[in-house]
Amino acid sequence: MRLPVVLVCGLHTDARKAVVERLLATVPGSVVLHHDLSTAVQGTVVRTVRDALGVQSTGETPLVNDCACCALREDLVPELERLADGGTTRLAIVELWDSVEPKAMAEVVAAHGGGRLAVTAVMTAVDPALLLPCLGNGDDLIDAGLAAAAGDRRTIADTWARQLEYAPVLAVVDSEKADDEDRALLAQLHPTARQVTLSGLELARAALAGFDVEAAAAAQHPACALLPQDADASGVATYVWRRRRPFHPERLYQALEDLTCAAARSRGRFWLADRPDTLLAWDAAGGALCVESAGPWLASLPDAAWEMVPPVRRAAAALDWHPEHGDCCQHLVFTSPGLDRDGLERLLESCLLTDAEYAAGREAWKRLPPAFDSLLEV
């Protein structure tokens, strides 16, 4: 029998600790494993193992490649296997440190836990009143004392967005300061998530419900992400913009600042005329935008190469296939209080190729000025 493992994460520290304490008090035989990365500047990561009665053990693990998260990865599975071998632990609760993202840790446990460990849930702890302040905070983690390595270039906003959107379960604490707008924003940012309260039974069931690492990764991949749908409630709106014509690189580049600041959160995939075969990922939060290549559009691949593409991506492309362009498209989603849908639409439309530019064809598109080379580090 494999040891159930639940990962609890989130930058909302008090909320995360409340979730962990409730699980520890509710599930008999549960043990909490926590790596404190705040001591990484001294060259070590402090590990604590405790149960409902108190601390069982503490220890230090050295940094690996000057990276606290790397040290965590090296130490996490052996510690979990030790708990599994002891035979008395019924649930291992991994409380991830503030800025640690759950995706990498869930994949490490699933890949190296063998037949002894099973990730049964990934939860992000949320205080709804802190949702927008975190999502709008463009400060670097290193400036806030939350970096996991000296070269950690993440921001509070983009880290929080990934923590929130990866987890299929959101453990939502009661907050007197939260209002309907906060709750509507949470629902629209991650509409497929299961929201649970800190009711002991509900939380315990969610912790043991089961977790699919591959499905969770696919749900975040730009080519097949489960993006939010159009919504409007309590002053919060989600606008989904989809088109089949590519962007003009210079016009889009000039509009990036306005588009990035138009919403608290925006993400999706997009198509540039001068790179017609490349699927580009859009990820914006806290007033900062990350643009990355996510590989080729499937339409650009020879038939023989399709066998090497994961089935979930082939299925996503087939559902959205265009007779002329295949899976090439614009699919961007913007979520924010006070969202200006009409203004966004006008700005996005102005960045597309004109009729004359579109009619010139792909070879002409490729000769357009490559405005995104600096962002894509070409």
N, C-alpha and C positions, 0 to 999 in steps of 0.2 A: 504494500500500500504506500502510495506516494504522499509526502507531506504537503498539505495545501499551503500555498504562499499567497498573501495579498499584499500588494504594493500600495501604500498611501503616500501621496505627494501633494505639493502645492506651496506657493509662496505665502499663502495666508497661514502663517505659522500657528497662531492660536487655534484656528479652525482645524488644522491638521492634527494638532496635539489632542484636541477634544475628540476627534474621530478615533484616534488611536486608543485613547483611554476608554472610550465606550466599548470598542471591540475587545480590549483586554478584560474589561469587567464583565462582558456578556458571554464570551466564548470560553468555556472551561478548557484548561490546558493550553491556552494561547500564550505566545511569547513574542515580545517586541525586540527587533534588531534594528539598531540605529547607528549610522556612521556620521559623526559630527565633523563636517568639513571646515568649520571655522578655524581650526587649529592648523590648517594646511600651510599657512605662512611660516609656521615653525617647522615644517617638514614632515608632519605626521597627520594621520586621520585617527580620531578616537572612536572606538567601537564600544557600544554598550548593549548588553543583552539583559532583559528584565522580564519578569512575569508579574502577576497581580500582587505578589507578596513583596516585590522589591527587585533590586539589581542582582542578577545572577553572576555576571562577570563583566569586566571591562578590559580593554586592551588597545594597543596602538598598532597601526600598520603603516609602513613608510610610504611616501609618495612614489608613484611610478611615472617616470618621464615628466616629473614636475607637475603632475596632473592628479588632483584629488579624486576626480571621478574614475580615473584609471585604477587608482588604489582601491576604490570601492568595488570596482568590477572584479579585481583580483581576489579580494577578501570575502565578497558576499556569498558566492556559491559554497566555498569550504565551510563557512560558518553555518549556512543553512543545512548542509549535509551533516554537520556535527549534530545539529538539533534533530534531524531526521533519525540519525543513528541512535540517539539517546532513547527513543521510543516513548517518551512521555509528552512530547509536544503535539498538540492536535491542530494548531494553526500557527503559522509563522507570519507575524505582521512586520513587514519591512517599512519602517518610517523613513522615507527619503528626505535628505536635508533640503533646505529651502529651494535652491535653484537647480537641484538635480531633476532631470527630465526622465519620466518613467519608461519611455520607449526602449532606450538602450538597456536599462536594467531588466525589463521584462524579457527582452530577447536574450540577454546573457543567461538568465535563470532557465529559460526554455531550452536553450541550446546546450547548456552544460550540466543541467540538473539530472540528465539521464532519466533513469526510472525511479529516482528517489524524491524528486521535487515536481510539483505541479502548480503553475501560476493559475489561481482560481479567480482572481479579480485584480483590476487596477482601478484605484479610486483617486480622484482629485478632490481635496477638501476645499469648500468654497464658503466664504462669507460674502453674501450678495452685495453688501454695502461697500466692499473693497474691490468689487469686480472692475468697475470703470476706472478708478484710480490706478489700479495695476495695469490695465490695458492701455491707459493713456500715458504711462510713465516711460519715456524714452531714455532714461538714465542707463548708463552702462552698469552691468552687474559689478564690475571691478570697483567702480566708484561708490557703490552701495555696500561694499564689503561682502558681496554674495558670489564672487567669482569662484569657479572650481579649478582654475589654473591661471597662471600669470598672463597667458595669452588669450584668456576667455573674452571674446568680443561680443557676447550676447548682451541684449538689453533686458530690463525688467519686463517690458511689454511683450517682446517676442517669446521670451521664455515662458511667461504666464500663459500666453495664447496656446503654445504647444502643450503645456501641462493640461490645460483645460480641454482641448479638443482631442487629445489622444485617448483619454480615459473614457470607457463606456459607462462608468458610474461616477456621478457627482454627488458627494456627500455634503449636503447643504446644511449649515448650522443656522440656528435662529439668530436673527440680528434685529434689534429694535431700530437701527438706523436705516435698514433696507426698506425700499419702497417698491411700488408697482413697476416703475421704470427699471430698477435694478433686476427684478425678477424677469421682466420681459426681455431684457438684454441677455440674461443667462440662457433663457429658453431659445432665443434666436441664434445665439452663437453656437450652440451645440444641441440642436433639436432632437437628435437621435439618442442622446444620453438618457440613462435611467437616473432620475433624481431621487435620492433617498434622504430621509431625515436621520437624526441621531437616535431614533427609536431603536432600542437594542436588537429586537428580533428582526426588523427590516434591514438593519445594517449587517447583522450576522448572515442573513440569507444572501445578501448581495456579495458579501466577502467570499462565499462558497459557491457562487452561481456558475463559475466557469469562465475561461478567457481564452480567446483565439488570437495568438500572437500574429499570425499571418494576416488574418482579417483586419486586425487593428492597424497594421502597417499599410495595407492596401487602402484603407479608409483615409489615410493621410497622403497617399501618393498623388501628385498633381494630375496624373492622367486618369485616375479613377476615384478621386476623393468624393466622399459623401458630403457635398457642400450644402449649406442651408438653402431653403427655398424662400420665395418672396413672402414677406410677413410685415404686419403693421399693427402694433399694440402698445398702449400706454406711452406714446411718444417715441417709441423705438421702431425703426424700420429696417428691413433687409431688402436690398434691391439686387436682383439677379439680372445680369446683362449678358446676352448671348448673341453672337453674330457669326457669319460664315466668311466674312471678308477680312483680309489681314490688315494690320496696322501699318501706317507709314512710320518708319523708325524715327525720323526727326520730329514729326509732330507729336508722337507719343512721348518722346523724351522730354520735349518742352512742357508737356502737361503733367509730368510725373509728380511734381511737388503738390499741385492742386489735387490730383487724384489721391495721393497718399494721405493728405490731410482732410479729405472729404468725409472720412468715416473712421470710427474708432478701430475698426478691424476690416480688412479686405484681403481676399485671397482667391486663388483660382489658377487657370492656365490661359496662355495667350499666344498669339501667332503674329510674328513679324514678317513683313514682306521680303526683307533682305535676307532672312533666314527661314525660308518657307518649309524646310524639312525638320526644323528644331522645335520641340515642345518646350515652352518657357513657363516657369513657375512664378507666380506673383504672390508675395507674402508681406503684408504690411500691418504694422501695429505701432502705437506710440509715436506716430509721425515719421516713422522710418520704414523704408521699403527694401526688401531683399528680392532680387531677380536672379534666377538660376536656370541653367539648362537642365531639363529633366529627360534628356535623350531625344531620340527621333519620334516624330509622329508615326504611327503604324502605317499610314498611307504611303510613307516614303520607303518602307522596307520591302524587299523582295518577298515573294510568297514563302520561300523556303525558310526565311528567318522568323516567320510567325510562330513556328514550333518552339522557339526559345523564349517566347514572350509568356509571362504568367497568364493562366486562364482568366483571372479576374480582370486583367487589363484588356484582353481580347473581347471579353463579354461587354465591358464598358464601352469600348470602341464600336462594337456591333450595334449597340442600342442607340448610338448617336451618329451613325454613319451617313455621310452625304455622298450622293452619286458622283459628284465632281471632285470634292476635296477630301473625301474619306473622313478621318477623325479630326482634321485640322479645323480649329475653331477658336473663337473668343468665348471664355466662360469665366466671368469675374463676378464675385459676390461682395457686396458692401453692407456692413451692419453698423448702425450707430443711432444714438438718440439724435433727434433733429435732423435726420438725413434729408438732403435736397435731391430727391430722385430726378426731377426734371433737369436740374443743372448738371447732375452727373451724366445723364443720358446725352445731353447736348455736347458735353466735353468729350465723352468717349466717341461719339459719332464723328466728331470733327477730326479725330485721330486716324480714322480708317482711310484706306485708299479711296480716292475719288473714282468716278466711273471711268474716266480716261486712263488713270493710273492702273486701275484694275484690268482694263481691257488690253493693256500693253503686254501682259503675260509674265510668267515667272522669270524668264531670263532678264527682262527689264527690271523686275522687282529686285533681283539680286544685285543690280548695279546702283541701287539707291544708297545714299550715304549711310555708313554703318554706325549709327549714333550710340548703340548699346555696347560697343566693344569695351569701354572702360568698366561698365557695370559687370560685364561677363568675363572680365580679365582675359580678353583675347590678345 
